[in-house]
Amino acid sequence: MCVSKVDIGNEIGLSAIPLNPPFIKKKRVDVFLTYITFVLAVIIIAALGVTDAGAAQKQPKPGSVKTIDLGAGVKMDFVWCPSGSFMMGSTEAEQKKAIKDLPADLKPETMKSTIDAINNEGPKHKVIFTKGFYMAKTEVTQAQWKQVMGTNPSKFIEQGDNAPVETVSWNDCQAFIAKLNDICVSQINGKFSLPTEAQWEYACRAGSKTIYYFGNKPEKLGDYAWFKNNSGMKTQPVAQKQPNAWGLYDMHGNVWEWCANFYEKYPINNVTDPAEPAAGSGLVGRGGGWDDFADDLRAAYRSFGRPAEFKASPLGLRPVITEK
């Protein structure tokens, strides 16, 4: 669309600016040039403001909810994680502190594997998302899994339909995702998938820069997560603890959440819209579970090296929707 200079001025409320100010007659060229510069600057700033506002309207507000109907009265809520950037992983200093804070009574093999995982949280690097995505508001529940798959593989069935489904392998999760894409495709403009590690950590942090999305104090973890100290050593119904800034529940604890990608070492440089590694040394889970200690629930912690068929009672999932 072609817009004249007069149209632009009128559109942004500048029609009242006189085109022949009185000081022109006085031949005050220097003042006149200053005046013209000012007018042009106002026009440009106002025009950019209109453009930015229009762009902002195209993206939902952080935490906006999209509800997917799975049938038979079972629904799944997804919340909007906006485009943006964050620092992924942890620094060497953060890793040293995490290792220092590990419980002294860990079994030797657990201590070794945990230290190995912590040492693979770096280098801390910037990740940029040019597009936002939707992430499930909670971990997939037993009710949601049963509605889609027709079965319930969970160990803790007695915890009820609103407890997270668990004892599911990565392969099982991919089968669940495939069915979601089959039966619910008409409700979205894109596709369901497991989150990449970068998507998961970005959504978990929700703009925070601390080791947990609520801060740096493990003693407050009980207000936000189910873990070894308060779970009764079993899963608990979802969305009982406090959510993060975007409205996501149980990003720390309850069950580990399978990610889409294989494990790979982090890059040193910035990354934009990171893709899923096609191969690597096992698959990754994030978030920690009902039987874990506080260190395992940190936003940067990575559990990796699991084969696609591996399943255990602290393992569940939380899908995302990537729109076209």
ZATIVEX-513495 format. One record per residue (C-alpha): residue in one letter; x, y, z; residue number from 1. Coordinates in steps of 0.2 Angstrom, whole numbers, m for minus. Example, Ala and Ser with C-alpha at 12.3 -4.5 7.8 and 13.67 -1.06 7.14 Angstrom:
residues 2
("A",(62,m22,39),1)
("S",(68,m5,36),2)
//
This chain:
residues 324
("M",(0,0,0),1)
("C",(7,17,m5),2)
("V",(4,30,9),3)
("S",(8,49,6),4)
("K",(18,59,18),5)
("V",(2,69,23),6)
("D",(m7,52,26),7)
("I",(6,46,38),8)
("G",(6,63,47),9)
("N",(m13,62,49),10)
("E",(m13,44,54),11)
("I",(m2,47,69),12)
("G",(m9,63,74),13)
("L",(3,76,66),14)
("S",(m9,86,55),15)
("A",(m9,100,68),16)
("I",(10,103,65),17)
("P",(11,119,54),18)
("L",(19,117,38),19)
("N",(24,135,37),20)
("P",(30,140,54),21)
("P",(32,159,57),22)
("F",(51,158,59),23)
("I",(54,153,41),24)
("K",(49,171,36),25)
("K",(63,177,47),26)
("K",(75,166,37),27)
("R",(81,157,53),28)
("V",(88,143,43),29)
("D",(97,135,58),30)
("V",(81,135,68),31)
("F",(71,129,53),32)
("L",(82,114,50),33)
("T",(81,109,69),34)
("Y",(62,110,67),35)
("I",(61,99,52),36)
("T",(73,87,60),37)
("F",(61,86,75),38)
("V",(46,83,65),39)
("L",(54,69,55),40)
("A",(60,61,71),41)
("V",(42,62,78),42)
("I",(35,54,62),43)
("I",(48,40,62),44)
("I",(46,36,81),45)
("A",(27,36,79),46)
("A",(28,25,64),47)
("L",(39,12,72),48)
("G",(28,12,87),49)
("V",(13,8,76),50)
("T",(23,m6,68),51)
("D",(29,m13,84),52)
("A",(12,m13,92),53)
("G",(5,m22,77),54)
("A",(19,m36,78),55)
("A",(15,m38,97),56)
("Q",(m3,m40,94),57)
("K",(1,m55,83),58)
("Q",(9,m65,97),59)
("P",(m1,m71,112),60)
("K",(3,m64,129),61)
("P",(15,m75,139),62)
("G",(5,m89,148),63)
("S",(m10,m87,137),64)
("V",(m19,m104,137),65)
("K",(m24,m115,122),66)
("T",(m36,m129,127),67)
("I",(m36,m146,117),68)
("D",(m51,m157,118),69)
("L",(m46,m175,119),70)
("G",(m64,m181,119),71)
("A",(m75,m189,133),72)
("G",(m73,m173,143),73)
("V",(m54,m174,145),74)
("K",(m45,m159,140),75)
("M",(m26,m153,139),76)
("D",(m21,m135,142),77)
("F",(m6,m128,134),78)
("V",(2,m111,138),79)
("W",(11,m99,127),80)
("C",(30,m97,129),81)
("P",(34,m81,119),82)
("S",(49,m79,107),83)
("G",(64,m72,116),84)
("S",(81,m77,122),85)
("F",(89,m84,138),86)
("M",(106,m91,144),87)
("M",(105,m110,144),88)
("G",(115,m121,156),89)
("S",(126,m116,170),90)
("T",(143,m108,173),91)
("E",(158,m118,181),92)
("A",(156,m108,197),93)
("E",(137,m114,198),94)
("Q",(143,m132,194),95)
("K",(156,m132,208),96)
("K",(143,m126,220),97)
("A",(130,m139,215),98)
("I",(143,m153,217),99)
("K",(148,m146,234),100)
("D",(129,m146,239),101)
("L",(126,m164,235),102)
("P",(120,m175,249),103)
("A",(135,m184,257),104)
("D",(126,m201,259),105)
("L",(124,m204,240),106)
("K",(129,m221,234),107)
("P",(146,m220,225),108)
("E",(138,m224,208),109)
("T",(124,m211,210),110)
("M",(137,m198,216),111)
("K",(148,m201,201),112)
("S",(133,m201,188),113)
("T",(127,m185,196),114)
("I",(143,m176,196),115)
("D",(145,m181,177),116)
("A",(128,m174,173),117)
("I",(132,m157,182),118)
("N",(149,m156,173),119)
("N",(139,m157,157),120)
("E",(128,m142,161),121)
("G",(140,m130,152),122)
("P",(146,m120,143),123)
("K",(133,m108,147),124)
("H",(127,m100,131),125)
("K",(114,m89,123),126)
("V",(99,m97,115),127)
("I",(87,m87,104),128)
("F",(69,m92,99),129)
("T",(63,m82,84),130)
("K",(45,m90,87),131)
("G",(36,m94,102),132)
("F",(28,m111,106),133)
("Y",(14,m119,117),134)
("M",(19,m131,131),135)
("A",(7,m142,141),136)
("K",(2,m133,157),137)
("T",(6,m149,167),138)
("E",(14,m166,164),139)
("V",(3,m177,155),140)
("T",(m9,m185,167),141)
("Q",(m15,m203,168),142)
("A",(m33,m198,162),143)
("Q",(m25,m189,147),144)
("W",(m14,m204,143),145)
("K",(m29,m216,145),146)
("Q",(m40,m206,133),147)
("V",(m27,m205,119),148)
("M",(m19,m222,121),149)
("G",(m33,m233,129),150)
("T",(m21,m240,143),151)
("N",(m12,m234,159),152)
("P",(6,m240,161),153)
("S",(8,m230,177),154)
("K",(15,m239,193),155)
("F",(5,m227,204),156)
("I",(m12,m229,197),157)
("E",(m19,m227,215),158)
("Q",(m14,m209,214),159)
("G",(m28,m206,203),160)
("D",(m32,m199,185),161)
("N",(m24,m182,189),162)
("A",(m7,m189,194),163)
("P",(6,m189,180),164)
("V",(7,m204,169),165)
("E",(24,m213,172),166)
("T",(33,m228,168),167)
("V",(33,m223,150),168)
("S",(48,m225,138),169)
("W",(54,m212,125),170)
("N",(46,m223,112),171)
("D",(30,m224,121),172)
("C",(30,m205,122),173)
("Q",(32,m204,103),174)
("A",(18,m215,100),175)
("F",(7,m204,111),176)
("I",(13,m189,102),177)
("A",(9,m197,85),178)
("K",(m9,m201,91),179)
("L",(m11,m183,97),180)
("N",(m6,m177,80),181)
("D",(m19,m189,72),182)
("I",(m34,m185,83),183)
("C",(m31,m167,87),184)
("V",(m23,m160,71),185)
("S",(m39,m150,67),186)
("Q",(m37,m140,83),187)
("I",(m20,m133,80),188)
("N",(m10,m124,67),189)
("G",(6,m135,68),190)
("K",(11,m151,77),191)
("F",(13,m159,94),192)
("S",(30,m165,99),193)
("L",(41,m168,114),194)
("P",(51,m152,118),195)
("T",(69,m150,114),196)
("E",(81,m147,128),197)
("A",(82,m129,124),198)
("Q",(63,m127,124),199)
("W",(61,m136,140),200)
("E",(74,m125,149),201)
("Y",(68,m109,142),202)
("A",(50,m113,147),203)
("C",(55,m119,164),204)
("R",(65,m103,168),205)
("A",(51,m92,161),206)
("G",(62,m77,161),207)
("S",(71,m81,177),208)
("K",(90,m82,179),209)
("T",(91,m92,195),210)
("I",(94,m110,198),211)
("Y",(76,m114,201),212)
("Y",(62,m103,192),213)
("F",(58,m96,209),214)
("G",(75,m92,216),215)
("N",(91,m99,222),216)
("K",(85,m106,239),217)
("P",(83,m125,240),218)
("E",(74,m123,256),219)
("K",(59,m115,247),220)
("L",(58,m130,235),221)
("G",(43,m138,244),222)
("D",(32,m124,239),223)
("Y",(35,m127,221),224)
("A",(39,m146,219),225)
("W",(36,m164,224),226)
("F",(53,m172,227),227)
("K",(62,m184,239),228)
("N",(58,m173,255),229)
("N",(39,m171,253),230)
("S",(32,m183,240),231)
("G",(30,m198,251),232)
("M",(40,m207,238),233)
("K",(27,m207,225),234)
("T",(19,m196,212),235)
("Q",(7,m183,217),236)
("P",(m8,m175,207),237)
("V",(m2,m161,195),238)
("A",(m4,m142,198),239)
("Q",(m4,m143,217),240)
("K",(12,m132,219),241)
("Q",(15,m115,214),242)
("P",(18,m112,195),243)
("N",(31,m102,186),244)
("A",(29,m85,179),245)
("W",(21,m92,163),246)
("G",(9,m103,172),247)
("L",(18,m120,170),248)
("Y",(16,m132,185),249)
("D",(28,m145,191),250)
("M",(43,m140,180),251)
("H",(53,m145,195),252)
("G",(49,m162,202),253)
("N",(35,m175,202),254)
("V",(41,m184,186),255)
("W",(56,m182,174),256)
("E",(50,m176,157),257)
("W",(57,m184,141),258)
("C",(64,m172,129),259)
("A",(64,m174,110),260)
("N",(83,m174,107),261)
("F",(98,m185,110),262)
("Y",(111,m179,122),263)
("E",(125,m168,114),264)
("K",(138,m156,121),265)
("Y",(133,m138,122),266)
("P",(140,m126,109),267)
("I",(151,m111,115),268)
("N",(143,m98,103),269)
("N",(125,m92,102),270)
("V",(112,m103,95),271)
("T",(96,m98,86),272)
("D",(81,m110,85),273)
("P",(91,m125,89),274)
("A",(86,m141,81),275)
("E",(85,m158,88),276)
("P",(101,m168,87),277)
("A",(98,m183,75),278)
("A",(110,m194,85),279)
("G",(120,m195,101),280)
("S",(124,m204,117),281)
("G",(106,m208,123),282)
("L",(91,m197,126),283)
("V",(88,m183,139),284)
("G",(76,m181,153),285)
("R",(73,m164,162),286)
("G",(65,m158,179),287)
("G",(69,m171,192),288)
("G",(56,m183,200),289)
("W",(47,m188,216),290)
("D",(62,m198,222),291)
("D",(76,m185,218),292)
("F",(85,m173,229),293)
("A",(86,m154,227),294)
("D",(101,m153,215),295)
("D",(93,m164,202),296)
("L",(78,m152,201),297)
("R",(88,m137,196),298)
("A",(83,m129,179),299)
("A",(100,m133,171),300)
("Y",(102,m151,177),301)
("R",(102,m164,163),302)
("S",(99,m182,165),303)
("F",(105,m191,149),304)
("G",(111,m207,142),305)
("R",(95,m217,142),306)
("P",(90,m228,128),307)
("A",(73,m225,119),308)
("E",(65,m241,127),309)
("F",(70,m236,145),310)
("K",(56,m234,157),311)
("A",(54,m230,175),312)
("S",(41,m224,188),313)
("P",(49,m206,189),314)
("L",(48,m204,170),315)
("G",(34,m195,161),316)
("L",(31,m181,148),317)
("R",(25,m164,144),318)
("P",(22,m160,125),319)
("V",(23,m144,115),320)
("I",(14,m137,101),321)
("T",(25,m129,87),322)
("E",(14,m118,76),323)
("K",(17,m115,57),324)
//
